[in-house]
Amino acid sequence: MSWISAIPVVGDLIKGASDIIKEVVVDKDKQNEIIGNLKKIEQTVYMSELQTKTIPWVDALHKMGRQILNFLNIIAVVTLIALDVTIDQNIALLLGGPNIAYQLIKGKNK
């Protein structure tokens, strides 16, 4: 599985292209050739991703993203309560917004 399929839009695009090819192209040999080419492209992108040099602390931050957001959220709520600030709908949206954005970017069920 490559990072392409981890991105919901691009992964769905490749899967959708394969489904369309299966429906539209009648010749099975041609169909298999086109789908094979799509898989080769996906494998090439995956291999280039594996060979990409990374910065360890950036990877660690990325992997800790949800935990960092939740920790900051807890600190913000405790601070607001300590300052006797009423948490209304607008503040709740500001507090929950980063986690919602993270989930949308990360994708479903990840």
C-alpha positions in Angstrom: 0.0 0.0 0.0 1.4 3.3 -1.0 0.9 6.8 0.4 -1.3 7.5 -2.6 -4.0 5.2 -1.3 -3.5 6.8 2.1 -4.7 10.1 0.6 -8.5 9.7 0.3 -9.0 11.7 -2.9 -6.0 10.3 -4.9 -6.5 6.8 -3.6 -10.1 6.9 -4.6 -9.1 8.4 -8.0 -6.8 5.4 -8.8 -9.4 2.9 -7.5 -12.1 4.7 -9.5 -9.9 4.7 -12.7 -9.4 0.9 -12.3 -13.1 0.4 -11.9 -13.9 2.6 -15.0 -11.3 0.7 -17.0 -12.9 -2.6 -16.0 -16.3 -1.3 -17.2 -15.3 0.5 -20.4 -12.4 -1.6 -21.9 -13.9 -4.7 -23.3 -10.7 -6.4 -24.4 -9.4 -8.3 -21.3 -5.7 -8.1 -22.5 -5.9 -4.4 -23.0 -7.7 -4.0 -19.7 -5.1 -6.0 -17.8 -2.3 -4.0 -19.5 -3.8 -0.6 -18.5 -4.5 -1.7 -14.9 -0.9 -3.2 -14.8 0.4 0.2 -15.8 -1.6 1.9 -13.1 -0.1 -0.5 -10.5 3.4 0.1 -11.9 2.9 3.9 -11.4 1.6 3.3 -7.9 4.6 1.1 -7.1 7.0 3.6 -8.5 5.6 6.4 -6.4 5.7 4.1 -3.3 9.4 3.2 -4.0 10.3 6.8 -4.4 8.5 7.6 -1.1 10.5 4.9 0.6 13.8 6.4 -0.7 12.9 9.9 0.3 15.1 11.2 3.1 13.2 12.4 6.2 13.9 14.5 9.2 13.5 12.4 12.3 11.9 15.0 14.6 9.4 16.0 11.9 8.4 12.4 11.5 8.0 12.1 15.3 5.9 15.3 15.4 3.7 13.9 12.6 3.2 10.6 14.4 2.4 12.4 17.6 0.0 14.8 15.9 -3.3 13.7 17.5 -1.7 13.3 20.9 -0.2 16.8 20.8 -3.5 18.3 19.7 -5.3 16.5 22.5 -2.7 17.6 25.1 -2.9 21.2 24.0 -6.7 20.9 24.1 -6.7 19.7 27.7 -4.3 22.5 28.7 -6.6 25.1 27.0 -9.7 23.7 28.7 -8.1 23.6 32.1 -6.7 27.2 31.6 -10.2 28.4 30.6 -11.8 26.8 33.6 -9.1 28.2 35.9 -9.7 31.7 34.5 -13.5 31.2 35.0 -14.3 31.6 31.3 -17.5 30.1 30.1 -17.0 27.6 27.3 -19.7 28.5 24.8 -20.3 27.1 21.3 -17.7 29.4 19.7 -15.0 28.5 22.1 -15.9 24.8 21.8 -15.6 25.0 18.0 -12.2 26.7 18.4 -11.1 23.9 20.8 -12.4 21.1 18.6 -11.5 22.6 15.2 -7.9 21.3 15.0 -8.9 17.8 15.8 -11.7 17.9 13.3 -9.3 19.2 10.6 -6.7 16.6 11.5 -9.3 13.8 11.1 -10.4 15.2 7.7 -6.8 15.4 6.5 -5.8 12.0 7.9 -8.8 10.3 6.4 -11.6 8.0 7.5 -10.8 5.2 10.1 -7.1 6.1 10.4 
